[in-house]
Amino acid sequence: MSTLAEIEKAIETLPEPQVSELAGWLDRLRQRRAVPRAGEYHDLDALIGSWREDAAFDAAIRAFSQVDEAVWK
């Protein structure tokens, strides 16, 4: 397995036509694997089954579920 630095160095040695071809391939791969943005949904079917528990996320949003009573008086 190569590191990203090794891959980047190898790409820099490629001739320009191959770099362009690789860039196109990577862009097509990114588009195929991308999750549609919220504005692109016509329904939520694509999200079914995609939720995963994440303790770090839960900890990050916990502060938003607390009400500061002094602010609301």
Order of alpha helices (4+ residues) and beta strands (2+ residues): alpha-alpha-alpha
